[in-house]
Amino acid sequence: MNYAYQLNKVKVHYGDQLALDIEQLNIPANECLAVLGENGAGKSTLFHLLALLQRPEAGDIYVFNENIAESKTQYRQRIGLVDQHPYMLPGTVADNIRLALKLQKVDKSQHQSRLEQVLKTVNLTRLANQSASTLSGGEQRRVAIARVLAFEPEILLLDEPFANLDSFHQQQLEDVINGLSSSGNRTVLFSTHDRLQALAITPHALQLVRGKLVSAPLLNLFHGHYDGEIFHTNALKIFAAEGLPSARHIAIDPLAITISTETHSDSSARNQLPGRLISISESGKAIRLTVDCGDKFEVIISHQALSALELSLGDSVWISFKATAVTVL
């Protein structure tokens, strides 16, 4: 298999704090991959390593099977990073893209055709002559992507592209990323803390918790401490099957949670929590519910289950899940 990246025994510290600790990670070329994790999980550090803007303290990074310790410079132009706080250069949208082409030493004869193509790709052709500083946050994010796409990188890295955007601009950006990844001739990585949003774009994902790769779902991720049987959050006590005393997080698969309008005394689920239904939304072919039990839980059910339960916003409900559904991290 052809890999865009291979990471082996990579570590990064900031002072005494471990920011990233990846034993092994292989990222196939020409795929779209979501990087999931909460704030502080190590996503931005990973992206800066992948963009070759930062070196790991230990370990090796290979780009297209070449160790970047020996050939870093030649790969920088093959990788495009859009940071989570992109800076707009003075001038119009078109000026921003033309300057990027100039800095990347793209032949001037190609500037206009590439400008038109990337603006079409991000659906901003109509704003080509508008001052970049007057754009909305979502529009600026798309200009930043166009600016990087203009020099035709083989790898595109999008660090938290959906952060601080309203639902309208998030949907527009989802459409852009879907279009970029569907071509199959570019490796696209984007980071987010929203697992369902990631799954709407790609089935391929890796998940970070405190700088380490984990296999647990991150939709219901809670911080606290573990005493050997019960995990204590600020608001709740949750039974867990097993874990280390040093664990500080748990994750609960939303598909493993049952919702009902009353408690079940004969249930084998050790965790039964009363709550209030505060959100109902569609997620692909399923329904996503948010239940406030002191901590907020995300629950995934079918359309049929929602209809049978006759749930409405504000209803008092019970959620239940087994101790074995709790992953201690």
ABEGO torsion letter per residue (X at the ends): XBBABBBBGBBBBBEABBABBBABBBBBBGBBBBBBEBBGAGAAAAAAAAAGABBBABEBBBBGGBBAAAAAAAAAAABBBBBABBBBBBEBAAAAAAAAAAAAGBBAAAAAAAAAAAAAAAGAAAAAABBAAABBAAAAAAAAAAAAAAAGBABBBBBGAABGBBAAAAAAAAAAAAAAAAAGABBBBBBBABAAAAAAABABBBBBBGGBBBABBAABBBBEBBAGABBBBAABBBBBABEBAABABBBBBAAABBBBABBBAABABABBBBBBBABBBBBEABBBBBBBAGBBBBBBBBAAAAAAAGBBBGBBBBBBBBAAABBBX
